[in-house]
């Protein structure tokens, strides 16, 4: 287990990436979400490992990238903040009604993060859609619920982030992380 690895999870459009950007500005090591990068790459090359095309291929690409990011992060000292973790892939597949392959479940159990996982709750006031985030508010709320269930089932403790401005959220994260 890597006690200095912290995950920020939740549904799309809940302010996770904005929080992580602020934490990076404050000097933390951060690992970006793999999903958005994969979507951009697949769209640029005309691929179909996309959440609206081949969902299992998309999950496999996320796993590959997330395992590599986890391994690379082991060389970093101090706290490392991940925009989603490997268990998010299990949650994604569950949300899609797809089976979680044994190797993905095994990876989520083996690559452990700090026991405290930060959940950005669905927040209608900040939710937006874009070319990579096509989920509806209902889907965003369901994603948040699935991520809470997935991480809890894996033995993580959920700390819900406040629905507040980015600076307040970052202050909350910093105060909670050291306790």
C-alpha positions in Angstrom: 0.0 0.0 0.0 1.2 3.5 -0.8 0.0 5.7 2.1 1.3 8.8 0.3 -0.9 8.1 -2.8 -4.3 9.9 -2.6 -7.2 9.4 -4.9 -9.8 12.0 -5.8 -12.8 10.3 -7.4 -16.5 10.9 -8.1 -18.7 11.5 -11.0 -17.8 13.6 -14.1 -18.1 17.3 -13.8 -17.8 17.5 -10.0 -14.6 19.6 -9.9 -12.0 16.8 -9.4 -9.6 18.1 -12.1 -10.0 21.7 -11.0 -9.1 20.6 -7.4 -6.1 18.6 -8.6 -4.9 21.5 -10.7 -5.0 23.7 -7.6 -3.1 21.1 -5.6 -0.5 20.9 -8.3 -0.2 24.7 -8.1 0.4 24.3 -4.3 3.3 22.0 -5.0 1.8 18.5 -4.8 2.7 15.8 -7.3 -0.4 15.0 -9.4 -1.4 12.3 -11.8 -4.0 13.3 -14.4 -7.1 11.2 -15.2 -6.3 8.7 -17.9 -9.8 8.6 -19.4 -9.7 12.0 -21.0 -6.3 11.5 -22.6 -7.4 8.2 -24.0 -10.5 9.8 -25.5 -8.4 12.5 -27.1 -6.0 10.0 -28.5 -8.7 7.7 -29.8 -10.6 10.5 -31.4 -7.5 11.8 -33.1 -6.6 8.5 -34.6 -10.2 7.4 -35.4 -10.0 4.6 -32.8 -13.0 3.0 -31.0 -11.6 2.5 -27.5 -14.1 5.1 -26.3 -16.8 5.1 -23.7 -19.5 5.5 -26.4 -18.0 2.8 -28.6 -15.9 -0.2 -27.3 -16.2 0.2 -23.6 -14.1 -2.8 -22.7 -11.3 -1.7 -24.9 -11.5 1.8 -23.3 -11.3 0.1 -19.8 -8.3 -1.9 -20.8 -6.5 1.2 -22.1 -7.3 3.0 -18.8 -5.9 0.0 -16.9 -2.7 0.0 -18.9 -2.2 3.7 -18.4 -3.2 3.7 -14.7 -0.8 0.9 -13.9 2.0 2.7 -15.6 1.2 5.9 -13.8 1.1 4.1 -10.4 4.5 2.5 -11.1 5.9 5.9 -12.2 4.5 7.6 -9.1 6.4 5.1 -6.8 9.6 7.1 -7.6 8.1 10.3 -6.3 8.6 11.5 -2.8 5.8 13.1 -0.7 2.1 13.0 -1.4 0.9 12.1 -4.9 -2.7 13.0 -5.8 -4.4 10.9 -8.5 -7.3 12.1 -10.6 -9.1 8.8 -10.3 -7.5 5.5 -9.3 -7.5 1.9 -10.7 -10.7 1.1 -8.8 -12.5 3.7 -10.9 -12.2 1.3 -13.8 -14.1 -1.3 -11.9 -16.8 1.3 -11.1 -16.9 2.3 -14.7 -17.5 -1.3 -15.9 -20.1 -1.8 -13.2 -21.9 1.4 -14.3 -21.9 0.2 -17.9 -23.3 -3.2 -16.9 -20.2 -5.0 -18.0 -18.4 -7.7 -16.1 -15.2 -6.8 -14.3 -12.5 -9.1 -15.7 -10.5 -10.8 -13.0 -7.2 -9.1 -14.0 -8.8 -5.7 -13.5 -10.2 -6.7 -10.1 -6.8 -8.1 -9.1 -5.0 -4.9 -10.2 -7.4 -2.8 -8.1 -6.7 -4.9 -5.1 -3.0 -5.0 -5.6 -2.3 -1.4 -6.4 -3.4 0.2 -3.1 -3.7 3.9 -2.3 -4.1 5.7 1.0 -7.0 4.3 2.9 -8.7 7.7 2.7 -10.2 8.4 -0.7 -11.6 11.8 -1.5 -15.0 11.8 -3.3 -16.2 14.9 -5.2 -20.0 14.6 -4.9 -22.3 15.5 -7.8 -22.8 19.2 -7.8 -25.3 20.6 -10.3 -23.9 24.1 -10.1 -20.5 23.1 -11.5 -21.5 20.2 -13.8 -20.9 20.8 -17.5 -20.7 18.7 -20.6 -18.0 18.9 -23.3 -16.7 16.9 -26.3 -15.1 14.4 -23.9 -17.7 14.5 -21.1 -21.0 13.5 -22.7 -22.7 12.1 -19.5 -26.0 13.6 -18.4 -26.5 14.9 -14.8 -28.3 11.6 -14.0 -25.4 9.6 -15.3 -22.9 11.8 -13.3 -24.9 11.2 -10.1 -24.9 7.4 -10.8 -21.2 7.5 -11.4 -20.6 9.2 -8.1 -22.7 6.5 -6.3 -20.9 3.7 -8.0 -17.4 5.1 -7.2 -18.4 5.4 -3.5 -19.7 1.8 -3.5 -16.6 0.4 -5.4 -14.0 2.1 -3.1 -15.9 1.2 0.0 -16.2 -2.5 -1.1 -12.4 -2.5 -1.5 -11.9 -1.3 2.1 -11.3 2.4 1.5 -12.7 5.1 3.7 -14.6 7.8 1.8 -14.1 11.5 2.7 -16.6 13.6 0.8 -15.2 16.9 -0.5 -17.3 20.0 0.4 -19.3 21.7 -2.3 -17.2 24.8 -2.2 -14.8 26.9 -4.2 -11.6 25.4 -5.3 -9.4 27.1 -2.7 -11.7 25.9 0.1 -11.7 22.4 -1.3 -7.9 22.4 -1.5 -7.6 23.6 2.0 -10.0 20.9 3.2 -8.0 18.2 1.3 -4.7 19.5 2.9 -6.2 19.5 6.4 -7.8 16.0 6.0 -4.8 14.4 4.4 -2.6 14.9 7.4 -5.1 13.6 10.0 
